Amino acid sequence: MKSDIILSGVGGQGIVSIAATIAMTALDSNLNIKQSEVHGMSQRGGAVYSHLRISDTDISSDLIPMGKANIIISVEPMESLRYLPWLNKDGWLVTNSTPFINIPDYPDLKTLHSEIEKFPNHILINADEIARRVKSPRSSNIVMLGAATPFLEIPIKNFESAIKKIFGRKGEKIIELNIQALHAGREFSLKHQKEKV
Amino acid sequence: MEKLLLLGAEAIAQGAIDGGMSGIYAYPGTPSTEITEYVQNNKVALERNIHRNWSANEKTAVEAALGMSYSGKRAMACMKHVGLNVAADPFINAAITGVNGGLVITVADDPSMHSSQNEQDTRFYGKFAMIPMLEPSNQQEAYDMAYEAFEISEQFKIPVLIRITTRLSHSRSGVERKELKPENPLTYPEDPIQFVLLPSNARKRYKGLLSIQTSIEEAAEKSKYNKLYDGKDKSLGIIACGIAYNYLMENYPDEDCPYPILKIGQYPMPYYLLDRIVNDCKKILVLEDGYPFVEEQIKGYFDKSGKITGRLSGSIPRDGELNPDIVAKALGKEVKKYFDVPEIIKNRPPELCSGCAHRDIYTALNETMKEFGKQKVFSDIGCYTLGALPPWDAINSCVDMGASITMAKGAADAGVRPAVAVIGDSTFTHSGMTALLDCVYENTPVTIIIADNSTTAMTGGQASHATGRLEEICIGLGVKPQHVRVLTPLPKFHQEMVKVIREELLYDGVSVIIPRRECVQTATRSKKEQKVKEEEVAK
């Protein structure tokens, strides 16, 4: 079992929590993990990414080689396309459709979405709206994680228990909301997968 | 023992705690900051009361660590690569004094300058100081090296250097802990003048340092971190240092590399292992993250044969960090790219946070400077460095910590009027105070703006030594009290700020302006923590 995952977004959008949750599921399953992230200057409103590698054998490089990632999980649409060179030819592109516009020359959103929709294996999901719908507006990153779960070879209940562990300190209510966000994202992906077939 | 999921930096911290460390001394600096933060949040460190407060700068950090070593206890000093430039004086001389309790200096390099002014390679400093050096290739090695380094230091009675790079420091993986060791007791050096570097004693101690070079080379030769793996195909021999070994192995996932490999994790360079691989193979490829440190030394000044290849020969790029694809190409392997980045993707450079006080400071400064001309604002390292970018384009220099004030002074000496410096509060106590003293000493006409957000912001909001004492320090150093002006940087005070800055720019002496407002990141975080605390109390 091997999974090479690229997480992307803008500094402050919570990709670290997504990475931590996936890493926790891998840890619980006794899999090997390497998870690389950016700190410091890169986070001041800039593009951020994390490489997360999970395997049942030893992992060498902390960085995913070009053309080898199984999936890009992005909380921001423009950022999802920045790391395309790392995506495997059959890899999945799973991204939020809600833009984070903090630059004057942000591309036209329709064009951006159509670039994403060019991919046969894509999920374009309005995670922000879904998060609001399940009454957890700050969990759009967990919605994205849920949307990615059908493509990660890890049982959904492992993600649920990882969320319980990671958000445990914040209380039952927060855990429940995040689990709902997780499932809402997952259902969207499963529905859209079926529609393609 | 259970496996922890740790960053490379955290692995070093855990290894040092388990290795019996009594104190960690550091100044924040990417990618080393997390080492000290881990110790600050660690249960055992709390129980043992391991010293873990931040130091004013890297020099004071190394000196304090040396003082703890003098007293018989194990200490570590941590910094980023350029921080070692600041600490170079005690660092080089600690090799001459030698240690009492084990002393470990951990330096985190930043190839590709993700968050730095350069990508200098700390291994040169290890060679310069003539001390043992350890370079981990993964998180477990990082733990093991930190765990063992204090004993190595006590064995040879000199400091030990651990060198790590960004991609290992900021990457998490599973680490197995070893048994927690006790701390050393307080003991004085056997030789009461061991640490006195008067020339007569220093010469003696230097000869002592020279005399143990053979034994530290032998230790590297026998080290479990240096390993020669045989290979049938001797047309190429590969030397892989530290993290480069991972990138090499990534390209041979079935452990089927046909070439001999020498993995290097401990220095001085292992002569006999190097001799074997260089003589056995037709060509050598040196893979190292940083400068061509090993490549240059084994190549030889006059060798034009092209046998030794690496960064100098162009087999891998001269600058920038390594990654598995660069290594693949150097090995003649194909790197498959299925998709390109679409042209519509734009750069998203870092910027000052929304609501940051620096925005209001630069807006006011820019308006004021319209009257006085361009290219007269000197700055240095911190979040405020982002003022160099649009839309502010407000500063004209950033060289090293504290240089804002001293460069403004030099420019003023040359006749630049007005000469302005923008510095942060933490950078000011790091190395701006001596610069200010130089200005006061000559009453140089400079206007120094200390942007006080009461934190060390860029590295994540660590405590700043300046908080609550800036005005006192400036007046204590000799700035006239009427020319120490405190402002609140907010849009509604823009006109007031412009007025005050203008007054001080026109003053023909040393002015210090302190616009003070808490960093929005630390303010938000402390509000959140306060809320969590209140909810817990309410329960």
Boltz contact constraints between the chains, C-beta under 6 A:
constraints:
  - contact:
      token1: [A, 27]
      token2: [B, 5]
      max_distance: 6.0
  - contact:
      token1: [A, 34]
      token2: [B, 171]
      max_distance: 6.0
  - contact:
      token1: [A, 34]
      token2: [B, 173]
      max_distance: 6.0
  - contact:
      token1: [A, 35]
      token2: [B, 172]
      max_distance: 6.0
  - contact:
      token1: [A, 36]
      token2: [B, 171]
      max_distance: 6.0
  - contact:
      token1: [A, 37]
      token2: [B, 170]
      max_distance: 6.0
  - contact:
      token1: [A, 39]
      token2: [B, 30]
      max_distance: 6.0
  - contact:
      token1: [A, 39]
      token2: [B, 170]
      max_distance: 6.0
  - contact:
      token1: [A, 40]
      token2: [B, 30]
      max_distance: 6.0
  - contact:
      token1: [A, 40]
      token2: [B, 115]
      max_distance: 6.0
  - contact:
      token1: [A, 41]
      token2: [B, 115]
      max_distance: 6.0
  - contact:
      token1: [A, 41]
      token2: [B, 350]
      max_distance: 6.0
  - contact:
      token1: [A, 44]
      token2: [B, 350]
      max_distance: 6.0
  - contact:
      token1: [A, 45]
      token2: [B, 350]
      max_distance: 6.0
  - contact:
      token1: [A, 45]
      token2: [B, 351]
      max_distance: 6.0
  - contact:
      token1: [A, 46]
      token2: [B, 348]
      max_distance: 6.0
  - contact:
      token1: [A, 46]
      token2: [B, 350]
      max_distance: 6.0
  - contact:
      token1: [A, 47]
      token2: [B, 348]
      max_distance: 6.0
  - contact:
      token1: [A, 60]
      token2: [B, 246]
      max_distance: 6.0
  - contact:
      token1: [A, 60]
      token2: [B, 249]
      max_distance: 6.0
  - contact:
      token1: [A, 60]
      token2: [B, 250]
      max_distance: 6.0
  - contact:
      token1: [A, 61]
      token2: [B, 246]
      max_distance: 6.0
  - contact:
      token1: [A, 61]
      token2: [B, 247]
      max_distance: 6.0
  - contact:
      token1: [A, 61]
      token2: [B, 250]
      max_distance: 6.0
  - contact:
      token1: [A, 61]
      token2: [B, 324]
      max_distance: 6.0
  - contact:
      token1: [A, 62]
      token2: [B, 167]
      max_distance: 6.0
  - contact:
      token1: [A, 62]
      token2: [B, 171]
      max_distance: 6.0
  - contact:
      token1: [A, 63]
      token2: [B, 323]
      max_distance: 6.0
  - contact:
      token1: [A, 65]
      token2: [B, 324]
      max_distance: 6.0
  - contact:
      token1: [A, 65]
      token2: [B, 325]
      max_distance: 6.0
  - contact:
      token1: [A, 66]
      token2: [B, 325]
      max_distance: 6.0
  - contact:
      token1: [A, 66]
      token2: [B, 335]
      max_distance: 6.0
  - contact:
      token1: [A, 66]
      token2: [B, 337]
      max_distance: 6.0
  - contact:
      token1: [A, 67]
      token2: [B, 336]
      max_distance: 6.0
  - contact:
      token1: [A, 67]
      token2: [B, 337]
      max_distance: 6.0
  - contact:
      token1: [A, 67]
      token2: [B, 338]
      max_distance: 6.0
  - contact:
      token1: [A, 78]
      token2: [B, 345]
      max_distance: 6.0
  - contact:
      token1: [A, 81]
      token2: [B, 342]
      max_distance: 6.0
  - contact:
      token1: [A, 81]
      token2: [B, 345]
      max_distance: 6.0
  - contact:
      token1: [A, 82]
      token2: [B, 345]
      max_distance: 6.0
  - contact:
      token1: [A, 84]
      token2: [B, 339]
      max_distance: 6.0
  - contact:
      token1: [A, 84]
      token2: [B, 341]
      max_distance: 6.0
  - contact:
      token1: [A, 85]
      token2: [B, 337]
      max_distance: 6.0
  - contact:
      token1: [A, 87]
      token2: [B, 339]
      max_distance: 6.0
  - contact:
      token1: [A, 89]
      token2: [B, 338]
      max_distance: 6.0
  - contact:
      token1: [A, 103]
      token2: [B, 348]
      max_distance: 6.0
  - contact:
      token1: [A, 105]
      token2: [B, 346]
      max_distance: 6.0
  - contact:
      token1: [A, 107]
      token2: [B, 344]
      max_distance: 6.0
  - contact:
      token1: [A, 111]
      token2: [B, 344]
      max_distance: 6.0
  - contact:
      token1: [A, 115]
      token2: [B, 342]
      max_distance: 6.0
